[in-house]
Amino acid sequence: EGQMGVAGARIWVFLFVAFQVSTLVTPEEQTCVPGFKQSTFILKVTSKHLRQQVSLGKVNFEDCTDRTRFSFSSSDGRVRAQADGALTVKRPITLHEGHLDFLIHIWDSRGRKHTLPVRLLHQERQRDEDNAEAGMEAQVPVVYFHKSGEGLKRRKRDMVIPPLSVAENYRGPYPHKISQIRSNQDKLWRIHYSISGPGADQPPVNLFTMDQVSGTLFVTQQLDREKQANYTLKAHAVAEGSGTAEDPMDIIVNVIDQNDNKPGFVKDTFLGKVPEASPTNFEVIQVEATDLDEPNSDNSDIRYKILSQEPKLPSDNLFAINEVTGAIRVNAGGLDREKYPEYTLEVQAADMKGIGLTGVAKVILTVTDSNDNAPAFTQASYETSVAENKADSQILRMQVTDWDEPHSAAWNAKFTIVSGDPGGFFSVKTGTNKQEGILSTAKGLDFEKNSKHTLLIAVENEVPFAVALPTATATVVVTVQDVNEAPIFDPPEKQVSKGEDLPVGTDVVQYTASDPDTARKQKVMYRILNDPAGWLNVDKETGVIKVKTPMDRESLFVKDNKYTALIGAYDDDEVPATGTGTLMVLLEDVNDNAPVIEERAFRVCRNKPAPQLLSVTDKDGPGNGAPFSVSLQDPSRSNWTARMNDSKTGIILQLTKALESGQYTVVLRVADNRGRDQDNTVQATVCECTGEDNQCQERVAAGTNLFFINIIRGGILLLLTLVMLILLFAR
C-alpha cells in the first residue's frame, strides 16, 4: 500500500508538471531550440570513492534533428562522456569535499557550443520516505545552513556554500529551479526562507526568487554571462514567531558561458600596403577580432583564415595568415603593381579554435611600387659639340623612360659618367622632370689637346633596384670646336725689382705671351693696356718694356713699393683676341729726398721761453731716413740753439734771448743718415708773455679792440651833445 501511494504521488507530480508546462509554452516557444534539457545536472552517488567504469548517469541533449549520438567532452579527465550522453568513471575518483563539479561540452549541428554544469554529489542512503520525497522534486543541490549547537542564537559570521552553476541562455521553462536551502531547525520550527541582494530585492529585481516555505531557489529568466558573470545572494532562514533561526548565508551563482557570440573584427575593412618586391614571409598587416564570450575559453579562442583573394592572379595563394595572431604575410612571389595594383582579401575569424561561430572582414592591400624596372635611355648613343674653353655650359639633354610609379624614388633617374672623363671635364645632373640627364662642361675644354671626347653615361634610380636588373648606359661623343684663343702670358703676373732712378729708355723687362692656337700659326704683338703714371713703354714686336718717364718710389701710384701695369698681347686674326699679363715693378728706394720739418710756424714767449719740438720726416725708405741731424744757419745762430731729441726724429729749438715781440725767421739745415740735407725755414712769432703761456696775440688783440671801442663810445657821446646844443639854440 505504501508503494502504491508513492507511485501515485509520482504520477500526480508528473501530470501536474506536464499540465503546467503545457499551459506556459507559447507558440513562439514551441519552435525547437538546440540545448540541454537541464540547466544544471546533479548526479548523486552513495560512495565517496568511485571505481573505474562506474556508471554515473546520462545527460540529455536536444539537437532539433534526427541525431541521437553526439561528440560530448568532459572538462574533468576522470569522467568519460560517451556518444549517447552516458557518463562513466574513466579513472578512480575520491570526493574529498563530498562533491565534484565539472562541465560537459557539446557542439550542435549548427556549430554552436553548449555547456552543462554537472555536480557529482555524495549522499548517504535515505529512508524510503526521503527517497519518495526526493523523487517528487527535480534534482537540484540541497544546501543546509551550518549546524550549530547554540539553538537560535546568532553566530558571529556568515557561512559560504560552494557556488552554484547556471548555464546562460537556458531555454526553460521558467521559473527554473536551481537549488534548495534547508535549515536544521525545520523539524522544530516552521521556517520562512528568503533571499536578498542584487538579483533578488535589488536590481535586477526578482531575477532570482525563493519559495519561502520550501527554500527552493529559482531563476526567473535567461541569464547572459556577457552582462553579468556571477551573482552573490544572501539566504535567510527565520523561525516563525521566534526570530532568526540561522545566520545569513552567501549563495554565489556562476553563469556558465555558452558560445552565443560570434567573433567580431575591430574593423569592417582593413587597409594595408605591400611593396611589389616583398620577399616571401614579409608581414603586411595584422587583423584583429574579438569575442564577447568568456575569455581564455574555447568559446573565445579565435582562429583566422583567408576565405578568398581577388584578383586570383598571378596565383590565388599570394598571401597567408597566421591563424592565431591574424598577421597576414606574403606567401608567394609575383606581386606586380603595374599589372595588379590592388588585392582584396576576405578574412574569417572563427571561435572554438576555428570550428565555431564565424565573423568576416575585408582586407584591401595596395601594392606599392618597388624599383623593379630599370630606367632606359631613349637612344643608345648621342653626338654633340661645344666650343673650347666654355665652362659650365649645357651641351646635351638625354631622355629616359621608367615603368615604375611616376615621381617616386623608384622612378626618378640618377646619372653618372662611367668612363671617358679622367680629367673631370664634364658633369651630369638630373633635370627637373626627373627623366632626363643634363650633360655640362665642368671645365673649359682645349681643342689643341683633345678635339673629341667619348663618354659612357649610366642611369639608375634614386633608390637601389629591388631585384637584379641591368643598368642602362649610353655613349656620348663630344666634339670640341676650335676658337681663336687669346695669347697667354707666362707667368700671368710678373714681378721685377728696379731702382726708382732707372734712366729713361732703359729696359725694365721682356714680358712675352704665347698663342695657344698652335695650328693657326698666328703672330703675337704687345701693347700697354694700363700704365697709371705713364712711366712705361713696350715694344710691339718683342714685348720688351722700357722706362718712358722717370719713376718715383714715393709717388701716389706706388703701393707698398710696387708699381703695377697691365700689358696686352694680341694675335693677328681677323678678330684679334687679346690676353693680359700683369707687370709689377718693385721700386728700390734711392736717397732722392731730403728731410723736411713738418711744423713751419710756431709761437714762443719772450720771457723764459719754453723749448719747441719740431718733427722731421723723409719720403725715402728706412735706409735713407733717420737718424737725422740738424744745424742752425746764420743769422739764426745768435738767438737760437737747436739739437736732435733722443730718437733723432725731432728737433728741440730753444730761444736764447728776450727778443722784441714780432716775427722772426729761423733757418735749420736737416740731414738724413746718408748725409742728404736741405735748409728748412720756419717762422717764429715772439710774444709778450712768459714761459709756456704763449697766448699774447689774443691779449694784444683784445686790448686793441677795447681801445677802439672806447674811442667810438666817446665820439657817439660828443655827437649827441652837439645835437642837443643845436636844438637848444634853435628854440
C-alpha positions in Angstrom: 0.0 0.0 0.0 2.9 2.3 0.8 4.5 1.6 -2.5 1.3 2.3 -4.3 1.0 5.6 -2.5 4.5 6.6 -3.6 3.8 5.6 -7.2 0.5 7.5 -7.2 2.3 10.6 -5.9 4.9 10.4 -8.7 2.2 10.1 -11.3 0.4 13.1 -9.8 3.5 15.2 -9.8 4.3 14.2 -13.4 0.8 15.1 -14.6 0.9 18.4 -12.7 4.2 19.4 -14.2 3.1 18.4 -17.7 0.0 20.5 -17.3 1.9 23.5 -16.0 4.4 23.2 -18.9 1.7 22.9 -21.5 -0.1 26.0 -20.2 3.2 28.0 -20.1 4.5 27.2 -23.6 3.7 29.8 -26.2 3.6 29.2 -30.0 7.0 31.0 -30.3 8.5 28.7 -27.6 7.3 25.6 -29.5 10.0 26.3 -32.0 12.8 23.8 -31.4 15.9 25.3 -29.9 19.0 23.1 -29.5 20.2 22.7 -25.9 20.5 20.5 -22.8 17.2 19.6 -21.1 18.6 20.8 -17.8 20.5 23.9 -16.9 22.3 22.1 -14.1 22.7 18.3 -13.7 23.0 16.7 -10.3 24.4 13.1 -10.1 24.0 11.5 -6.6 26.3 8.8 -5.5 26.3 6.8 -2.2 30.1 6.4 -2.0 32.9 8.9 -1.8 35.2 6.5 -3.6 34.2 5.8 -7.2 36.0 3.0 -9.1 36.8 2.9 -12.8 33.9 2.1 -15.1 31.3 3.0 -12.6 28.2 4.5 -14.3 27.3 7.9 -13.1 24.2 8.8 -15.2 23.2 10.2 -18.5 22.8 13.7 -19.9 20.1 14.5 -22.4 20.7 16.9 -25.4 18.1 18.1 -27.9 19.7 18.9 -31.3 16.4 19.5 -33.2 17.5 16.9 -35.7 17.3 13.1 -36.0 20.7 12.8 -34.4 20.9 10.7 -31.2 24.6 10.4 -30.8 26.9 13.4 -30.2 30.5 14.3 -29.5 30.4 15.1 -25.8 33.5 16.1 -23.9 34.2 16.5 -20.2 36.2 19.2 -18.5 37.4 16.6 -16.0 39.7 14.0 -17.4 38.5 11.4 -14.9 35.0 11.4 -16.4 34.2 9.9 -19.8 31.3 11.2 -21.8 30.0 8.7 -24.4 28.2 9.5 -27.6 24.8 8.7 -26.1 25.3 11.1 -23.1 26.2 8.3 -20.7 28.8 9.4 -18.1 31.2 6.8 -16.6 34.3 7.0 -14.3 37.4 6.9 -16.5 39.9 7.0 -13.6 39.1 6.5 -9.9 37.6 9.5 -8.2 37.6 10.4 -4.5 35.1 13.0 -3.3 37.2 14.6 -0.6 34.7 17.5 -0.1 31.7 15.5 -0.8 31.1 16.7 -4.3 32.8 17.3 -7.7 31.9 20.0 -10.2 32.8 19.7 -13.9 31.4 20.7 -17.3 30.1 18.7 -20.2 30.5 20.4 -23.7 28.9 19.6 -27.0 28.6 21.2 -30.4 25.2 21.2 -32.1 24.6 20.7 -35.8 24.9 24.4 -36.3 28.4 24.6 -34.9 27.3 26.3 -31.7 28.8 25.1 -28.4 26.7 24.2 -25.4 27.9 23.7 -21.8 26.1 21.9 -19.0 27.3 22.3 -15.4 27.4 18.9 -13.6 27.7 18.2 -9.9 28.7 14.8 -8.6 27.2 14.8 -5.1 27.8 12.2 -2.4 24.6 11.4 -0.4 24.1 8.8 2.3 21.3 6.3 1.7 18.0 7.6 3.0 14.8 6.1 4.2 12.1 5.3 1.7 10.1 8.3 2.7 13.0 10.6 2.0 13.6 8.9 -1.3 9.9 9.3 -2.2 10.1 13.0 -1.3 13.3 13.3 -3.3 11.7 11.6 -6.3 8.9 14.2 -6.3 11.4 17.0 -6.7 13.7 17.9 -9.6 17.3 17.1 -8.9 18.8 20.3 -7.6 21.5 20.9 -5.0 20.1 20.9 -1.5 22.1 23.2 0.8 21.8 23.2 4.6 22.6 26.1 6.9 25.6 25.3 9.0 24.7 23.2 12.0 25.0 24.9 15.4 24.7 23.7 18.9 23.7 27.2 20.0 20.0 26.8 19.0 18.5 30.0 17.8 21.5 32.1 18.9 23.1 34.1 16.0 26.6 33.1 15.1 29.2 35.8 14.6 29.9 35.1 10.9 28.1 34.2 7.7 28.5 30.8 6.1 29.5 30.4 2.4 28.5 27.4 0.4 30.1 26.1 -2.9 29.0 28.2 -5.8 26.0 27.2 -7.9 26.3 27.0 -11.7 23.6 28.0 -14.2 24.1 27.9 -18.0 23.3 31.2 -19.8 20.6 31.1 -22.4 18.9 28.1 -20.8 15.7 27.5 -22.9 13.5 27.0 -19.9 10.7 26.6 -18.8 10.9 29.4 -16.2 10.9 29.9 -13.3 13.6 27.3 -13.2 14.7 25.6 -10.0 18.4 25.7 -9.4 18.8 24.8 -5.6 17.1 24.3 -2.3 18.0 25.9 1.0 17.2 23.9 4.2 17.6 24.7 7.9 18.4 22.2 10.5 15.7 23.8 12.6 12.9 22.9 10.3 12.0 19.9 12.4 11.4 22.1 15.4 10.1 25.3 13.9 8.2 26.5 10.9 10.9 28.2 8.9 10.4 31.1 6.4 13.1 31.3 3.7 14.1 34.4 1.7 17.0 35.9 -0.3 18.4 39.4 -0.7 21.0 41.2 -2.7 21.5 42.2 -6.4 19.2 40.0 -8.5 16.8 39.4 -5.6 15.5 42.6 -3.9 18.0 44.8 -5.6 18.3 45.5 -9.4 17.8 43.4 -11.4 14.9 42.7 -9.0 13.3 39.2 -9.0 15.8 37.7 -11.3 16.1 35.1 -8.5 13.3 34.2 -6.2 12.9 31.8 -3.3 9.9 29.8 -2.1 9.5 30.9 1.5 8.2 27.6 2.7 10.4 25.1 0.9 13.5 27.2 0.4 13.7 26.4 -3.3 15.8 28.9 -5.3 14.5 29.8 -8.8 15.9 31.8 -11.7 13.0 33.5 -13.5 14.6 34.3 -16.9 17.5 33.6 -19.1 20.9 34.8 -17.9 23.5 36.4 -20.0 27.1 35.9 -18.9 28.2 38.8 -21.1 26.1 41.2 -19.0 27.0 39.7 -15.6 29.1 36.6 -15.0 28.0 35.9 -11.4 25.6 36.9 -8.7 26.0 36.9 -4.9 22.8 36.4 -2.9 22.2 36.3 0.8 20.0 33.5 2.1 17.9 34.0 5.2 16.0 31.5 7.5 13.6 32.9 10.0 11.7 30.7 12.6 8.0 31.7 12.7 7.3 33.5 15.9 10.9 33.1 17.3 13.1 35.3 15.1 16.1 34.3 13.2 16.8 30.5 13.1 20.1 30.7 11.1 22.7 33.3 10.3 22.6 34.6 6.7 24.4 32.5 4.2 26.1 33.7 0.9 25.0 31.9 -2.2 27.2 32.5 -5.3 25.6 31.8 -8.7 28.1 31.5 -11.5 26.7 31.9 -15.0 28.2 29.2 -17.3 29.3 30.6 -20.7 27.7 29.3 -23.8 29.1 30.0 -27.3 26.4 32.6 -28.1 28.7 35.4 -29.5 30.4 35.2 -32.8 33.8 36.8 -33.3 33.7 40.4 -34.5 36.6 42.2 -36.3 37.6 45.5 -34.8 37.2 47.0 -38.4 34.9 46.1 -41.2 37.7 46.8 -43.7 41.4 46.8 -43.0 43.7 48.8 -45.3 47.3 47.9 -45.9 50.2 48.4 -48.3 52.6 45.8 -49.7 55.7 46.6 -51.7 55.6 44.7 -55.0 59.1 43.3 -54.5 58.3 42.0 -51.0 60.1 38.7 -50.2 58.2 35.6 -49.0 57.1 35.8 -45.4 57.2 39.6 -45.4 54.5 40.7 -42.9 52.0 43.1 -44.5 49.2 43.8 -41.9 47.6 42.2 -38.8 43.9 41.8 -38.5 42.2 41.5 -35.1 38.9 40.1 -34.0 37.3 39.9 -30.5 34.7 37.6 -28.9 32.4 38.6 -26.0 32.3 35.1 -24.7 34.3 34.0 -21.7 38.0 35.0 -22.0 40.5 32.2 -22.2 37.9 29.6 -23.1 37.2 27.7 -26.3 34.2 30.0 -26.8 36.5 33.0 -27.3 39.5 31.1 -28.8 39.7 32.6 -32.3 41.4 31.2 -35.4 41.9 33.2 -38.6 41.6 32.1 -42.2 41.7 33.7 -45.6 38.5 32.8 -47.5 39.2 34.5 -50.8 41.6 36.6 -52.8 40.7 39.0 -55.6 42.2 39.0 -58.2 43.4 35.5 -58.1 46.4 36.3 -60.4 49.1 35.6 -60.8 48.2 32.9 -58.2 45.4 32.6 -55.6 47.7 32.0 -52.7 49.8 35.2 -52.8 49.0 35.8 -49.1 48.8 33.6 -46.0 47.6 34.4 -42.5 48.8 33.3 -39.1 45.7 31.5 -37.7 46.5 32.6 -34.1 47.8 36.1 -34.5 46.0 37.3 -37.6 49.2 38.5 -39.2 49.0 38.5 -43.0 52.2 37.8 -44.9 53.4 37.4 -48.4 53.2 33.7 -49.3 54.5 33.7 -52.9 56.2 35.8 -55.4 54.6 37.6 -58.4 53.4 40.9 -57.0 53.4 43.4 -59.8 52.0 46.9 -59.2 52.0 47.7 -62.9 49.6 44.7 -63.6 47.7 44.3 -60.4 47.8 47.4 -58.2 45.3 46.1 -55.5 44.2 42.9 -53.8 41.0 42.3 -51.8 41.0 39.5 -49.2 38.0 38.1 -47.3 39.2 37.0 -43.9 37.3 34.9 -41.4 37.6 34.7 -37.7 36.1 31.6 -36.1 35.9 30.8 -32.3 36.2 27.3 -30.8 39.7 27.2 -32.3 38.3 27.6 -35.8 35.3 25.3 -35.8 32.7 27.5 -34.0 30.9 30.7 -34.9 32.4 33.0 -37.5 32.8 36.6 -38.5 34.3 38.1 -41.7 36.1 41.2 -42.7 37.6 42.7 -45.8 41.3 43.4 -46.2 42.3 45.8 -49.1 46.0 45.7 -49.9 47.5 48.3 -52.1 50.6 47.1 -54.0 53.2 49.9 -53.7 55.9 50.4 -56.2 59.3 48.8 -55.8 62.2 49.5 -58.0 61.7 46.5 -60.3 62.0 48.4 -63.6 65.3 49.9 -64.7 65.3 53.3 -66.4 66.3 53.2 -70.1 67.8 55.8 -72.5 65.6 56.6 -75.5 68.8 56.5 -77.6 71.8 54.2 -77.4 74.2 57.0 -78.4 74.4 60.7 -78.7 76.6 63.3 -80.5 77.1 66.9 -79.5 79.6 69.7 -79.8 80.9 72.5 -77.6 83.3 75.4 -78.1 86.6 75.1 -76.3 87.2 77.0 -73.1 83.5 77.1 -72.3 82.9 76.0 -68.7 79.6 75.3 -67.0 77.9 75.1 -70.4 74.9 72.7 -71.0 75.7 70.6 -74.1 73.2 67.8 -74.1 69.9 66.6 -72.7 69.3 62.8 -72.6 65.7 61.4 -72.1 65.0 58.2 -70.3 61.8 56.1 -69.6 60.9 54.1 -66.5 57.8 51.9 -65.9 57.8 52.3 -62.1 55.4 54.6 -60.4 55.9 58.2 -61.7 57.5 60.7 -59.4 58.6 58.1 -56.9 62.1 57.4 -55.8 62.0 54.2 -57.9 61.1 56.3 -61.0 63.4 59.4 -60.5 66.5 59.0 -62.6 70.1 59.5 -61.4 73.0 59.7 -63.9 76.7 59.1 -63.6 79.7 59.3 -66.0 81.2 55.8 -66.0 84.2 56.3 -68.3 85.8 58.7 -70.8 86.4 61.6 -68.4 89.5 61.1 -66.3 90.2 64.8 -66.2 86.8 65.7 -64.7 85.9 68.0 -67.6 82.2 67.0 -67.6 79.3 66.8 -65.2 75.9 65.2 -65.5 72.8 66.0 -63.4 69.1 65.1 -63.4 66.7 67.5 -64.9 63.7 68.9 -63.0 61.3 66.4 -64.6 63.5 63.6 -63.2 63.5 61.8 -66.5 66.4 63.5 -68.3 70.1 63.8 -67.8 71.8 67.2 -68.5 75.4 66.9 -69.6 77.5 70.0 -69.0 81.2 71.1 -69.1 82.7 71.3 -65.7 85.9 72.9 -67.1 86.9 74.6 -70.3 87.9 72.1 -73.0 91.1 72.5 -75.1 90.8 71.9 -78.8 94.5 71.7 -79.2 94.9 69.0 -76.6 91.8 66.9 -77.4 89.3 67.7 -80.0 86.9 64.8 -79.2 85.7 63.1 -76.0 83.8 59.8 -75.9 81.8 59.4 -72.6 79.9 56.4 -71.3 76.9 57.5 -69.1 74.8 55.2 -66.9 71.4 55.8 -65.5 69.9 54.4 -62.3 67.2 55.4 -59.8 67.4 57.3 -56.5 66.8 54.0 -54.7 68.6 50.7 -55.4 66.9 48.1 -57.6 64.6 45.8 -55.7 65.6 42.9 -57.9 68.6 42.2 -60.1 68.4 44.4 -63.1 70.9 45.5 -65.8 72.0 49.1 -65.7 71.3 51.1 -68.9 74.1 53.1 -70.5 74.5 55.4 -73.4 77.6 56.6 -75.4 78.1 60.3 -75.9 80.6 61.7 -78.4 81.5 65.4 -77.7 83.3 67.3 -80.4 85.4 70.3 -79.3 85.1 73.3 -81.6 88.2 75.4 -82.1 88.0 79.1 -81.3 90.5 82.0 -81.6 92.1 82.0 -78.1 93.9 84.9 -76.7 97.7 84.7 -76.2 98.7 83.7 -72.7 101.4 85.4 -70.7 103.7 83.2 -68.8 103.6 83.9 -65.9 100.2 85.7 -65.7 101.8 88.0 -63.2 105.5 89.0 -63.5 107.4 90.9 -60.9 110.8 92.6 -61.3 112.9 94.9 -59.0 114.4 98.1 -60.3 115.8 101.2 -58.8 113.5 104.2 -58.8 116.2 106.2 -60.5 116.4 103.9 -63.5 117.2 106.2 -66.5 114.6 106.8 -69.2 115.0 104.4 -72.2 116.4 101.7 -70.0 115.0 98.1 -70.3 112.8 97.1 -67.4 112.0 93.5 -68.5 110.9 91.5 -71.5 107.4 90.1 -70.9 106.1 87.8 -73.6 103.0 85.6 -74.3 102.4 82.5 -76.4 99.4 81.7 -78.7 97.6 78.5 -77.7 96.2 78.2 -81.3 99.4 76.5 -82.4 97.7 75.2 -85.6 96.9 78.7 -86.7 100.5 80.0 -86.6 99.4 83.5 -85.6 101.7 86.4 -84.8 101.6 87.8 -81.2 102.1 91.6 -80.6 102.1 93.7 -77.5 100.7 97.0 -76.1 100.3 98.8 -72.8 96.8 98.4 -71.6 97.1 100.3 -68.3 100.0 102.4 -67.1 98.7 104.7 -64.3 101.7 107.1 -64.1 102.8 106.8 -67.8 106.3 105.6 -66.9 106.5 102.6 -69.3 106.6 101.7 -72.9 106.5 98.2 -74.7 108.0 97.1 -77.9 105.1 95.9 -80.1 107.2 93.1 -81.7 109.4 91.9 -78.9 107.5 92.6 -75.7 110.5 94.5 -74.2 109.3 97.0 -71.7 111.3 100.2 -71.2 111.3 103.3 -68.9 109.3 106.1 -70.7 109.5 108.8 -68.0 111.3 108.9 -64.6 109.9 106.7 -61.9 109.4 107.7 -58.3 109.0 105.2 -55.4 107.4 108.0 -53.4 104.6 108.6 -56.0 101.0 108.2 -55.1 100.8 105.5 -57.9 103.1 103.2 -55.9 101.6 101.0 -53.2 103.9 99.1 -50.8 106.9 100.0 -53.1 105.1 98.3 -56.1 104.0 99.9 -59.3 101.5 97.8 -61.3 100.9 98.0 -65.1 98.7 95.8 -67.3 100.3 94.5 -70.5 98.3 93.2 -73.5 99.2 90.6 -76.0 97.1 90.2 -79.2 97.2 88.0 -82.3 96.8 89.0 -85.9 93.4 87.2 -86.5 90.7 89.0 -88.4 89.1 89.4 -85.0 92.1 89.7 -82.7 92.0 88.0 -79.3 93.8 89.8 -76.5 95.4 88.3 -73.5 96.6 90.2 -70.5 99.5 90.0 -68.2 100.2 91.9 -65.0 103.7 93.5 -64.5 104.6 94.5 -61.0 107.8 96.7 -60.7 109.2 96.6 -57.2 110.9 100.0 -57.0 114.1 100.0 -54.9 114.5 103.2 -52.9 117.1 105.8 -53.9 118.0 108.6 -51.5 116.4 111.3 -53.6 114.5 113.1 -50.9 116.0 115.3 -48.1 114.4 115.5 -44.6 111.6 118.0 -44.1 110.5 119.8 -40.9 106.7 119.4 -40.5 106.0 122.5 -38.4 106.6 125.6 -40.5 105.4 128.2 -37.8 105.2 128.4 -34.1 104.8 131.0 -31.2 107.1 131.5 -28.3 107.2 133.8 -25.2 110.0 136.3 -25.0 110.3 135.8 -21.2 111.5 132.4 -20.0 110.7 130.8 -23.4 109.8 127.1 -23.5 111.7 124.8 -25.9 109.9 124.0 -29.2 109.8 120.4 -30.6 109.8 120.2 -34.4 109.1 116.9 -36.2 111.3 115.7 -39.1 110.1 113.3 -41.9 111.7 111.9 -45.0 109.8 110.4 -48.0 112.6 107.9 -48.6 112.7 104.4 -47.1 114.1 103.4 -43.8 117.6 103.1 -45.1 117.6 106.7 -46.3 115.9 108.4 -43.4 116.5 108.6 -39.6 118.6 109.2 -37.6 118.6 112.8 -38.6 121.0 115.7 -37.7 120.4 119.5 -37.6 122.4 122.7 -37.6 121.4 126.4 -37.4 122.3 128.7 -40.2 123.2 132.4 -40.0 121.8 134.7 -38.7 119.7 132.3 -36.5 122.6 131.1 -34.5 122.8 134.3 -32.4 119.3 133.9 -30.9 118.6 130.2 -31.0 120.0 126.8 -30.3 119.0 123.5 -32.0 119.7 119.8 -31.2 118.0 116.4 -32.0 115.9 114.6 -29.5 116.8 111.2 -28.2 115.1 109.3 -31.1 116.8 111.5 -33.7 113.5 112.2 -35.4 112.7 115.6 -33.8 114.4 119.0 -33.3 114.5 120.8 -30.0 114.6 124.5 -30.8 115.4 127.0 -27.9 115.1 130.8 -27.9 118.2 132.1 -26.0 117.5 135.9 -25.9 114.5 138.1 -24.9 113.7 139.4 -28.3 111.2 142.1 -29.0 107.7 140.9 -29.9 107.4 140.2 -33.6 108.0 137.8 -36.4 111.4 136.1 -36.9 112.7 133.6 -39.5 114.8 130.6 -38.3 116.8 128.6 -40.9 117.6 124.9 -40.0 119.7 122.6 -42.1 118.5 119.0 -41.6 120.3 115.9 -43.0 119.4 112.1 -43.2 121.6 109.2 -42.2 123.2 109.2 -45.7 124.1 113.0 -45.4 121.5 114.3 -47.9 120.4 117.6 -46.4 118.4 120.7 -47.2 117.6 124.0 -45.4 114.2 124.3 -43.8 112.8 127.8 -42.9 110.3 128.2 -40.1 108.5 131.3 -38.8 108.7 132.1 -35.1 106.3 134.6 -33.5 107.8 136.1 -30.3 105.0 137.3 -27.9 104.9 139.4 -24.7 104.4 136.5 -22.3 106.2 134.2 -20.0 107.1 130.5 -20.2 104.6 128.3 -22.0 101.8 130.9 -21.8 102.0 131.9 -25.4 98.5 133.5 -25.8 99.9 137.0 -26.1 98.5 137.6 -29.5 94.9 137.2 -28.2 95.6 139.6 -25.3 97.0 142.3 -27.5 94.1 141.9 -29.9 91.6 142.1 -27.0 93.3 145.3 -25.6 93.4 147.0 -29.0 89.7 146.2 -29.6 88.9 147.8 -26.2 90.8 151.0 -27.1 88.9 151.4 -30.3 85.5 150.7 -28.6 86.2 153.4 -26.1 87.0 155.9 -28.9 83.8 155.1 -30.6 81.8 155.5 -27.4 83.4 158.9 -26.8 82.6 160.0 -30.4 78.9 159.0 -30.1 78.6 160.9 -26.8 80.2 164.0 -28.3 77.8 163.8 -31.3 74.7 163.6 -29.0 75.9 166.6 -27.1 76.2 168.7 -30.2 72.7 167.7 -31.4 71.3 168.8 -28.0 73.1 172.2 -28.2 71.7 172.8 -31.7 68.2 172.0 -30.6 68.6 174.2 -27.6 69.8 177.3 -29.7 67.1 176.7 -32.3 64.4 177.4 -29.7 
